């Protein structure tokens, strides 16, 4: 037999080169998808909070008051549960933490937002400022979306 007929497979060096190239490509691509999923989480949070805000405003128009201040993660039981999906309210928000309402507390009349109480991921001011840029003015101390207390970020319905 001739030498060319005996060599039918790949050498170890050729296989290692392919593995290294695939590793480099994976190192480039994986962070791109990680960023995209974080943007999707932020977007889902903004949409969810917007829906809850609209539900709270509709509730206020129909009843004359905003939803009661409840424990973080517990759905209000004053009729507001008819305006929201309680199963969604009691789950972790898309960015971590739990949903919460404020009424005549933390210097505002009514607000709805997220409390990072250790449930799911916890986000800091840097992360929440990006959310604020999407929703409002990019400043957590002013505008409609604000940081009301440590680990508490809310859409203020009424000052």
C-alpha positions as CSV (number, residue, x, y, z in Angstrom):
1,X,0.0,0.0,0.0
2,X,1.1,3.5,-0.6
3,X,1.6,6.0,2.2
4,X,-1.4,8.2,1.1
5,X,-3.9,5.4,1.5
6,X,-2.8,4.7,5.1
7,X,-3.5,8.3,6.4
8,X,-7.3,8.7,6.6
9,X,-7.9,10.4,10.0
10,X,-6.9,13.7,11.6
11,X,-3.8,14.1,13.6
12,X,-3.9,15.1,17.2
13,X,-2.4,18.5,16.3
14,X,-5.1,19.2,13.8
15,X,-7.8,18.3,16.3
16,X,-6.2,20.5,19.0
17,X,-6.1,23.5,16.5
18,X,-9.9,23.1,15.8
19,X,-10.7,22.9,19.6
20,X,-8.6,26.0,20.2
21,X,-10.4,27.9,17.4
22,X,-13.8,26.8,18.7
23,X,-12.8,27.9,22.2
24,X,-11.8,31.4,21.0
25,X,-15.1,31.8,19.1
26,X,-17.1,30.7,22.2
27,X,-15.2,33.2,24.3
28,X,-16.2,36.0,21.9
29,X,-19.8,35.0,21.4
30,X,-21.0,34.0,24.9
31,X,-20.6,37.5,26.4
32,X,-22.7,38.9,23.6
33,X,-25.6,36.6,24.5
34,X,-25.2,37.3,28.2
35,X,-25.6,41.1,27.5
36,X,-28.7,40.4,25.3
37,X,-30.4,38.4,28.0
38,X,-29.7,41.1,30.6
39,X,-31.3,43.6,28.2
40,X,-34.3,41.3,27.9
41,X,-34.6,41.1,31.7
42,X,-34.6,44.8,32.0
43,X,-37.1,45.2,29.2
44,X,-39.4,42.7,30.8
45,X,-39.2,44.5,34.1
46,X,-39.9,47.9,32.5
47,X,-43.0,46.4,30.7
48,X,-44.2,44.6,33.9
49,X,-43.8,47.7,36.0
50,X,-45.6,49.8,33.4
51,X,-48.5,47.4,33.4
52,X,-48.7,47.5,37.2
53,X,-48.5,51.3,37.3
54,X,-51.4,51.5,34.8
55,X,-53.4,49.0,36.9
56,X,-52.7,51.0,40.0
57,X,-53.9,54.2,38.3
58,X,-57.0,52.5,37.0
59,X,-57.7,51.1,40.5
60,X,-57.3,54.7,41.9
61,X,-59.7,56.2,39.4
62,X,-62.3,53.5,40.1
63,X,-62.0,53.3,43.9
64,X,-60.7,56.8,44.9
65,X,-57.5,55.4,46.5
66,X,-54.3,53.6,45.5
67,X,-53.5,50.0,46.5
68,X,-52.7,49.4,50.2
69,X,-49.1,49.2,51.4
70,X,-48.5,45.5,51.8
71,X,-45.5,43.4,52.8
72,X,-43.0,43.0,50.0
73,X,-44.0,40.2,47.7
74,X,-47.6,40.0,49.1
75,X,-50.3,41.1,46.7
76,X,-52.6,43.8,48.1
77,X,-56.0,42.4,49.2
78,X,-58.0,45.6,48.9
79,X,-59.5,44.8,45.5
80,X,-56.3,45.6,43.6
81,X,-55.8,41.8,43.0
82,X,-58.7,42.1,40.5
83,X,-56.5,44.4,38.4
84,X,-53.4,42.3,38.3
85,X,-52.3,38.7,38.0
86,X,-51.6,37.7,41.5
87,X,-49.5,34.7,40.3
88,X,-47.1,37.1,38.6
89,X,-47.1,39.5,41.6
90,X,-46.0,36.9,44.0
91,X,-43.1,35.6,41.8
92,X,-39.6,37.1,41.6
93,X,-39.6,40.1,39.2
94,X,-37.7,39.7,35.9
95,X,-34.6,41.4,37.4
96,X,-34.8,39.8,40.9
97,X,-36.5,41.1,44.1
98,X,-40.2,41.2,44.7
99,X,-43.0,43.5,43.8
100,X,-44.2,46.0,46.4
101,X,-46.6,48.9,47.0
102,X,-46.1,51.9,49.1
103,X,-48.9,54.1,50.5
104,X,-48.1,57.2,52.6
105,X,-44.6,55.9,53.3
106,X,-41.0,56.8,52.4
107,X,-42.1,60.5,51.7
108,X,-44.6,59.7,48.9
109,X,-48.3,59.2,48.7
110,X,-48.4,56.1,46.5
111,X,-45.8,54.0,44.6
112,X,-45.3,50.6,43.1
113,X,-42.0,48.9,42.4
114,X,-39.4,46.4,43.4
115,X,-37.8,45.6,46.7
116,X,-34.6,43.6,46.6
117,X,-35.1,41.7,49.8
118,X,-32.7,38.8,49.0
119,X,-35.2,37.0,46.7
120,X,-33.6,36.3,43.4
121,X,-30.8,38.6,42.2
122,X,-30.1,41.9,44.0
123,X,-29.5,44.9,41.8
124,X,-27.5,48.1,42.8
125,X,-27.9,51.7,41.9
126,X,-25.7,51.3,38.7
127,X,-28.0,48.7,37.3
128,X,-31.2,50.5,38.3
129,X,-29.9,53.8,36.8
130,X,-30.0,52.0,33.4
131,X,-33.6,51.0,34.1
132,X,-34.3,54.6,35.0
133,X,-32.8,55.7,31.7
134,X,-35.3,53.5,29.9
135,X,-38.3,54.6,32.0
136,X,-37.6,58.1,33.1
137,X,-34.8,60.6,33.5
138,X,-31.8,58.5,34.4
139,X,-31.6,60.0,37.9
140,X,-32.8,57.8,40.7
141,X,-33.3,60.8,43.0
142,X,-35.7,62.7,40.7
143,X,-38.5,62.0,38.2
144,X,-41.2,59.3,38.4
145,X,-38.9,56.3,38.9
146,X,-36.9,56.7,42.1
147,X,-34.9,55.0,44.7
148,X,-37.1,55.4,47.8
149,X,-34.9,53.5,50.3
150,X,-32.1,51.0,50.5
151,X,-32.8,48.3,47.9
152,X,-36.2,49.8,47.0
153,X,-36.9,51.3,43.5
154,X,-40.4,52.5,42.7
155,X,-42.5,54.2,40.1
156,X,-44.1,57.0,42.1
157,X,-47.8,57.4,41.2
158,X,-48.4,60.4,43.5
159,X,-45.8,62.4,45.4
